[in-house]
Amino acid sequence: MSRAGVRDAIVVGAGPNGLTAAVELARAGLSVELYEAGEAVGGGARTEELTLPGFRHDPCSAVHPMGVRSPAFRAMPLARHGLEWLHPDLPLAHPFDDGTAAVLARSVGETAASLGPRDAGTYRRLLAPYVGHWDTIAADFLRPQWLGLPRDPIRFARFGLTGLPPVALLARRFRDPKARGLLAGLAAHAIAPLTNPLTGATALMFALAAHDAGWPVARGGSQAISDALASYLRELGGTIHTGVTIRHLDELPPARAYVFDTSPTALARIADLGDAYRGYRYGPAAFKIDYALDGPVPWTAPAARRAGTVHIGPTYGEIGEALQRAVRGRPPLTPFLISAQPSLIDPTRAPEGKHVFWVYGHVPNGWHGDATDAIERQLERFAPGFRDRVLARAVSGPAELAARNANYVGGDISCGAFSGLQTVLRPKLAWVPYTTSRPGVFLCSSATPPGPGVHGMPGHHAARAVLRRLAAGGA
């Protein structure tokens, strides 16, 4: 400790970003304590038996294209602390009503071939300038763009010119439904209308991630990521307190810096920041179902039986309409679904011969309806007989998601809408978005750049902001 009884840093919230921030600060030699309201660390990277004994589900994030090659995670010895990545035969399948599928494979060529002869060359040309350059593109993309020069300025400028416009413009380069549908499904991970700026960049980043290191799962579930981070933090001398809810800054021990992996709304309340984040907006919610199945999902498309992730909703138009309904506050009719089947490659997730299946669609923020039937109609459309394999289901609407993770305000798993200026200026206009009006208080959640996902980069950048402030004699 820096002075008698004074910690160097206290982190509140043990999600991937809070854990990453705590590790980064401890690696710099600071005394660090981490407080978590839940009984276990993890936040959006946890694993629990939600349905039946022996079926291990991920309540939130399950597949980690940004995590496996995260600059923050790669700098840590997480494998030594138990983290093992498992890769499916195909990162992603995108089935169509005729029983075929577009695929996102590790190979650009295999992906291009699945799009048909009229679009294969266009896909190769679109990705060619960036394939093989993930390290520099990821380092430049996963940071506040105004802090420092890009590592590869020319390539990143080209990437920006391609990805800054809406994915709607990228889709116009392609002639047939498969390529346009695949791009729309990738862009939909932003949970924003396909006409929004930067949705093109979202699609490109997810495609590049597949071609670089795949879309893996963590053996044993996403909890393994959080447990590895926590184990490394303890090795560095950090202390973790679970089951402790912090309602006000005064409840914490004295420290030189306080770092919050919380929503901006919660931070303003805890740290008496007044209306600092009054204009911050939350986006559409998720409606998620975890299934225990008596066998694998009976997909009509053979490629979907080999894929770790399956996007359900074939065409650009159908995906766009589903997202627009959620944004405009309308209940889902034909939802676009993002699904994962980790037990295809991880036998620890379910009893022998059984499977876990993870799926969510988009609904309005705070919605109180039940999308189970709409989701299962979509599943039956592409996997006839799916309902016959269901042993149990755990349904989580917006209220349940928010109760499980306080950062998911109204069920928004992105911790903030990707729309308007908030697309890039999260959580508000600030040169260093991790700092607050109180010099010793910082924010490190997915509400800060580069945004959501289990990659730890908001925590990484927030920790660097803390270290700069402390080195300058602040806090």
C-alpha positions in Angstrom: 0.0 0.0 0.0 1.2 3.5 -0.8 0.5 4.9 2.7 -0.6 3.3 5.9 -4.1 1.9 5.3 -4.4 3.4 1.8 -4.7 1.1 -1.2 -3.2 2.1 -4.5 -6.3 1.0 -6.5 -9.7 -0.4 -5.8 -11.7 -1.9 -8.6 -15.5 -2.4 -8.4 -17.0 -5.1 -10.6 -15.3 -8.4 -11.5 -16.4 -8.7 -15.1 -13.7 -9.2 -17.8 -13.0 -5.5 -17.9 -12.7 -5.0 -14.1 -10.5 -8.1 -13.9 -8.3 -6.9 -16.7 -8.0 -3.4 -15.1 -7.1 -5.0 -11.8 -4.5 -7.3 -13.4 -2.9 -4.4 -15.3 -2.6 -2.3 -12.2 -1.2 -5.1 -10.1 1.4 -5.9 -12.9 2.5 -2.3 -12.6 3.3 -2.9 -8.9 0.2 -1.3 -7.3 -1.7 -2.8 -4.4 -5.1 -3.7 -5.8 -8.4 -4.9 -4.2 -11.4 -6.0 -6.3 -15.0 -6.0 -5.1 -17.7 -8.0 -6.8 -21.4 -8.0 -5.8 -21.9 -11.6 -7.0 -20.7 -14.7 -5.3 -18.3 -15.4 -8.1 -16.2 -13.4 -10.5 -17.2 -13.2 -14.2 -19.8 -10.6 -15.1 -20.6 -11.3 -18.7 -18.1 -14.3 -18.8 -19.6 -16.8 -16.4 -20.8 -20.5 -16.6 -23.6 -22.0 -14.6 -25.9 -25.0 -14.5 -29.0 -23.1 -15.5 -31.2 -26.0 -16.6 -30.3 -29.5 -15.5 -27.4 -31.0 -13.5 -24.4 -31.6 -15.7 -25.4 -29.0 -18.3 -23.0 -26.0 -18.1 -24.4 -22.9 -19.8 -22.9 -19.4 -20.4 -25.5 -16.9 -19.1 -24.1 -14.2 -21.4 -21.1 -14.4 -23.8 -20.2 -17.9 -25.1 -18.0 -17.4 -28.2 -14.9 -15.2 -28.2 -13.6 -14.1 -31.6 -12.2 -10.9 -30.0 -11.0 -12.6 -26.9 -8.7 -15.2 -28.3 -6.5 -12.5 -29.9 -7.2 -9.6 -27.6 -4.0 -7.5 -27.2 -4.8 -7.4 -23.4 -5.3 -11.1 -22.9 -2.3 -12.1 -25.1 0.0 -10.1 -22.8 -1.1 -12.3 -19.9 -0.1 -15.9 -19.1 -3.8 -17.0 -19.0 -3.0 -20.5 -20.4 -0.9 -21.1 -17.3 -3.9 -20.2 -15.2 -6.2 -22.7 -16.9 -7.6 -21.0 -20.0 -7.8 -23.3 -23.1 -9.4 -22.3 -26.4 -11.3 -24.8 -28.4 -12.1 -24.3 -32.1 -15.1 -25.7 -34.1 -14.7 -27.0 -37.6 -16.4 -23.8 -38.8 -16.5 -20.5 -36.9 -19.9 -19.6 -38.3 -22.7 -20.9 -40.5 -25.5 -18.8 -41.9 -28.3 -21.1 -43.2 -30.9 -20.4 -45.8 -34.4 -21.7 -46.4 -33.2 -24.0 -49.2 -31.0 -26.1 -46.9 -27.7 -24.4 -48.0 -25.6 -22.1 -45.9 -23.0 -19.3 -46.3 -20.1 -20.0 -44.0 -17.4 -17.9 -42.3 -14.5 -20.3 -42.3 -10.9 -19.9 -41.2 -10.0 -19.9 -44.9 -11.0 -16.8 -47.0 -11.3 -19.1 -50.0 -13.7 -21.5 -48.3 -15.8 -18.5 -47.2 -15.8 -17.0 -50.6 -16.8 -20.2 -52.3 -19.8 -20.6 -50.0 -21.1 -17.2 -51.3 -21.5 -18.4 -54.9 -19.5 -17.6 -58.1 -20.8 -14.1 -58.6 -19.7 -12.9 -55.2 -16.6 -15.0 -54.3 -14.1 -12.7 -56.0 -15.7 -9.6 -54.4 -15.3 -11.1 -50.9 -11.7 -12.0 -51.6 -10.9 -8.5 -52.8 -12.8 -6.9 -49.8 -10.7 -8.9 -47.2 -7.4 -9.1 -49.1 -5.8 -5.8 -47.7 -6.4 -6.9 -44.1 -5.9 -10.6 -43.9 -2.7 -11.4 -42.1 -2.6 -8.1 -40.4 -4.9 -8.7 -37.4 -2.4 -7.6 -34.8 -2.1 -4.1 -36.0 -5.7 -3.7 -37.1 -7.0 -5.0 -33.7 -4.6 -2.8 -31.8 -5.7 0.3 -33.7 -9.5 -0.6 -33.8 -9.8 -1.6 -30.1 -8.8 1.7 -28.7 -10.0 5.4 -28.6 -9.1 6.5 -32.1 -8.0 10.0 -31.0 -5.4 8.7 -28.4 -2.1 8.4 -30.3 -1.2 7.4 -33.9 -2.3 4.1 -35.4 0.4 1.4 -35.5 -0.2 1.0 -39.3 -1.7 4.3 -40.4 -2.1 3.6 -44.1 -3.8 0.2 -43.6 -6.0 1.5 -40.8 -7.0 4.5 -42.9 -8.0 2.2 -45.7 -9.9 0.0 -43.2 -11.7 3.1 -41.9 -12.7 4.2 -45.3 -14.2 0.8 -46.0 -15.8 0.2 -42.5 -16.9 3.7 -41.5 -20.0 3.7 -43.7 -23.0 1.5 -42.8 -22.9 -2.1 -43.7 -25.7 -1.3 -46.1 -23.1 0.2 -48.5 -20.8 -2.8 -48.2 -23.7 -5.1 -49.0 -24.3 -3.3 -52.3 -20.9 -4.6 -53.5 -22.5 -8.1 -53.6 -25.0 -9.4 -56.1 -26.6 -12.4 -54.3 -28.4 -13.0 -51.0 -25.8 -15.2 -49.3 -23.1 -12.6 -49.2 -25.4 -9.8 -48.2 -27.0 -12.0 -45.5 -23.7 -13.0 -44.1 -22.5 -9.4 -43.8 -25.7 -8.3 -42.2 -25.5 -11.0 -39.6 -22.0 -10.0 -38.7 -23.0 -6.4 -38.4 -26.0 -7.3 -36.3 -23.6 -8.0 -33.4 -23.5 -4.2 -32.9 -27.3 -4.4 -32.1 -27.9 -1.4 -34.2 -29.8 -0.7 -37.5 -27.8 -1.8 -40.6 -28.0 1.8 -41.8 -25.9 3.1 -38.9 -22.3 4.2 -39.4 -19.5 1.8 -38.4 -21.7 -1.3 -38.8 -19.5 -2.0 -41.8 -16.5 -2.0 -39.5 -18.2 -4.4 -37.1 -18.9 -6.9 -39.9 -15.3 -6.6 -41.2 -13.8 -7.1 -37.7 -15.8 -10.2 -37.1 -14.9 -11.6 -40.5 -11.2 -10.8 -40.0 -11.2 -12.4 -36.5 -12.5 -15.7 -38.0 -9.8 -15.6 -40.7 -7.0 -14.9 -38.2 -7.7 -17.0 -35.1 -11.3 -18.3 -35.4 -14.3 -17.9 -33.2 -13.4 -20.3 -30.3 -15.0 -21.1 -27.0 -13.2 -21.6 -23.7 -13.0 -25.2 -22.4 -15.4 -25.5 -19.5 -17.2 -22.4 -20.4 -16.6 -18.6 -20.4 -16.1 -18.8 -16.6 -12.7 -20.2 -17.5 -11.6 -16.8 -18.8 -12.7 -15.0 -15.7 -11.2 -17.6 -13.4 -7.8 -17.4 -15.3 -7.8 -13.6 -14.9 -8.7 -13.9 -11.2 -6.0 -16.5 -10.6 -3.4 -14.3 -12.3 -4.5 -11.3 -10.2 -4.1 -13.3 -7.0 -0.7 -14.4 -8.1 0.3 -10.8 -8.6 -0.8 -10.1 -5.0 -4.3 -8.7 -5.7 -7.2 -9.4 -3.3 -10.7 -10.3 -4.5 -13.9 -9.8 -2.3 -17.1 -11.4 -3.6 -20.6 -11.0 -2.4 -20.1 -7.3 -1.6 -22.5 -4.8 -3.1 -21.1 -1.2 -3.2 -23.8 1.4 -3.1 -21.7 4.4 -2.3 -18.0 5.4 -2.6 -17.8 5.9 1.2 -18.3 2.1 1.7 -14.9 1.4 0.2 -11.5 1.6 1.9 -9.4 4.7 1.2 -7.5 4.4 -2.1 -5.6 6.5 -4.6 -7.8 5.4 -7.4 -11.2 3.8 -7.8 -12.0 2.0 -11.0 -15.6 0.9 -11.8 -16.7 -1.8 -14.1 -20.3 -0.6 -13.9 -22.8 1.2 -16.1 -22.4 5.0 -16.2 -25.7 5.3 -14.5 -24.5 3.2 -11.5 -21.2 5.0 -11.3 -22.9 8.4 -11.2 -25.0 7.2 -8.3 -22.2 5.6 -6.4 -19.7 8.4 -6.8 -22.0 11.3 -6.6 -21.3 12.5 -10.2 -24.7 14.1 -10.5 -25.9 14.5 -14.1 -22.5 13.6 -15.6 -24.1 10.8 -17.7 -27.6 12.1 -18.0 -27.5 11.9 -21.8 -26.2 8.4 -22.0 -28.6 6.1 -23.7 -29.2 2.3 -23.5 -30.0 0.3 -26.6 -32.2 -2.7 -27.5 -32.3 -5.7 -25.1 -31.5 -9.3 -25.6 -34.0 -12.2 -25.1 -32.0 -15.2 -24.4 -32.7 -18.9 -24.0 -30.3 -21.6 -22.8 -31.3 -25.2 -23.7 -30.5 -28.6 -22.5 -30.9 -30.9 -25.5 -31.2 -34.7 -25.9 -28.9 -34.5 -29.0 -27.4 -32.0 -31.4 -29.5 -29.4 -33.1 -31.0 -31.1 -36.2 -30.0 -28.4 -38.7 -31.2 -28.8 -42.3 -28.0 -27.2 -43.6 -25.0 -29.6 -43.1 -22.6 -26.7 -42.5 -24.6 -25.6 -39.5 -23.9 -29.0 -37.8 -20.2 -28.2 -37.9 -20.3 -24.6 -36.8 -19.7 -23.2 -33.3 -22.0 -20.2 -34.1 -25.1 -20.2 -36.2 -26.8 -17.0 -37.4 -30.6 -17.6 -37.9 -32.3 -15.2 -40.2 -31.2 -15.6 -43.8 -31.6 -12.3 -45.7 -30.3 -8.8 -45.4 -33.9 -7.5 -45.4 -35.1 -9.9 -42.7 -32.2 -9.1 -40.4 -32.6 -5.4 -40.9 -36.3 -5.5 -40.2 -35.7 -7.5 -36.9 -33.2 -5.0 -35.7 -35.4 -2.0 -36.6 -38.3 -3.5 -34.7 -36.2 -3.8 -31.5 -34.8 -0.2 -31.9 -38.3 1.2 -32.5 -39.8 -0.5 -29.4 -41.8 -3.1 -31.3 -42.1 -6.8 -30.2 -40.3 -9.4 -32.3 -42.2 -11.2 -35.1 -39.4 -13.0 -37.0 -36.3 -12.3 -34.8 -32.8 -12.5 -36.1 -31.0 -15.0 -33.8 -27.4 -15.5 -32.8 -26.9 -19.0 -31.5 -23.9 -21.1 -30.2 -23.4 -24.8 -29.7 -20.3 -25.2 -27.6 -20.9 -28.8 -26.6 -20.1 -29.8 -30.2 -16.4 -29.3 -29.3 -16.4 -29.2 -25.5 -17.4 -32.5 -23.9 -17.3 -30.9 -20.4 -20.4 -28.9 -21.1 -23.0 -31.6 -21.1 -23.5 -35.3 -20.2 -22.4 -37.8 -22.9 -24.7 -37.7 -25.9 -26.4 -34.5 -24.7 -25.9 -30.9 -25.6 -26.2 -27.3 -24.5 -27.5 -24.7 -26.9 -27.4 -20.9 -26.5 -29.5 -18.5 -28.5 -30.7 -14.9 -28.3 -32.7 -12.4 -30.3 -33.3 -8.7 -30.0 -36.2 -7.0 -28.3 -36.9 -3.5 -27.1 -35.1 -2.2 -24.0 -37.0 -3.2 -20.8 -39.5 -5.3 -22.8 -41.8 -7.5 -20.6 -43.1 -9.9 -23.3 -42.2 -13.5 -24.0 -40.3 -14.2 -27.2 -39.9 -17.9 -26.6 -42.4 -19.0 -29.3 -41.0 -16.6 -31.9 -37.5 -17.8 -31.2 -38.5 -21.5 -31.4 -40.4 -20.9 -34.7 -37.2 -19.6 -36.2 -35.3 -22.6 -34.9 -37.8 -25.0 -36.3 -37.6 -23.2 -39.6 -33.9 -24.2 -40.0 -33.8 -27.2 -37.7 -37.1 -29.1 -38.0 -37.7 -31.3 -34.9 -35.7 -28.9 -32.6 -38.5 -28.8 -30.0 -38.5 -32.6 -29.7 -34.9 -32.5 -28.5 -35.5 -30.0 -25.7 -35.0 -31.5 -22.2 -35.2 -28.1 -20.4 -34.9 -24.4 -21.1 -33.8 -21.4 -19.1 -35.5 -18.2 -20.4 -34.0 -14.8 -19.7 -35.8 -11.7 -20.8 -34.5 -8.2 -20.3 -35.5 -8.1 -16.6 -33.8 -11.4 -15.9 -30.6 -10.3 -17.7 -30.5 -7.0 -15.8 -31.1 -8.8 -12.5 -28.2 -11.2 -13.3 -25.8 -8.4 -14.4 -26.5 -4.9 -13.3 -24.5 -3.5 -16.3 -27.2 -4.8 -18.6 -29.6 -1.9 -18.1 -33.0 -2.8 -19.4 -31.5 -6.0 -20.8 -28.9 -4.1 -23.0 -26.0 -6.5 -23.1 -23.8 -3.8 -24.8 -24.1 -1.4 -21.8 -25.1 1.4 -24.1 -26.7 2.0 -27.5 -24.5 2.2 -30.7 -26.2 5.1 -32.3 -25.5 8.7 -33.1 -22.4 10.2 -31.5 -22.5 7.5 -28.9 -21.3 5.1 -31.5 -17.8 6.5 -31.0 -18.1 8.9 -28.0 -18.8 6.5 -25.2 -19.8 7.3 -22.5 -19.7 11.0 -23.3 -17.5 13.6 -25.1 -14.1 13.4 -23.3 -10.5 13.3 -24.4 -9.9 10.4 -22.0 -13.3 8.6 -21.7 -12.2 6.5 -18.7 -11.8 9.5 -16.4 -14.5 11.3 -14.5 -15.1 14.7 -12.9 -13.7 13.2 -9.7 -9.9 12.9 -10.2 -9.5 9.6 -8.5 -12.6 7.9 -10.0 -12.5 6.0 -13.3 -14.8 3.9 -15.5 -13.7 0.7 -17.3 -16.9 -1.0 -18.4 -18.2 -1.8 -21.9 -19.7 1.7 -21.8 -16.2 2.9 -22.6 -14.1 2.3 -25.8 -13.8 0.1 -27.6 -17.2 -1.2 -26.3 -18.7 -4.6 -25.6 -17.2 -8.1 -25.9 -15.0 -10.3 -23.7 -11.6 -8.9 -24.7 -10.7 -6.7 -21.7 -9.7 -3.7 -23.7 -11.8 -1.1 -21.9 -10.2 -2.4 -18.7 -6.7 -2.3 -20.3 -7.1 1.3 -21.4 -8.7 2.4 -18.2 -5.8 1.0 -16.2 -3.4 2.9 -18.4 -5.3 6.1 -17.7 -5.1 5.4 -14.0 -1.3 4.8 -14.2 -0.8 8.1 -16.1 -2.8 10.0 -13.6 -0.9 8.5 -10.6 2.4 9.0 -12.3 1.5 12.7 -12.8 0.9 13.0 -9.1 -2.9 12.9 -9.2 -5.4 11.1 -6.9 
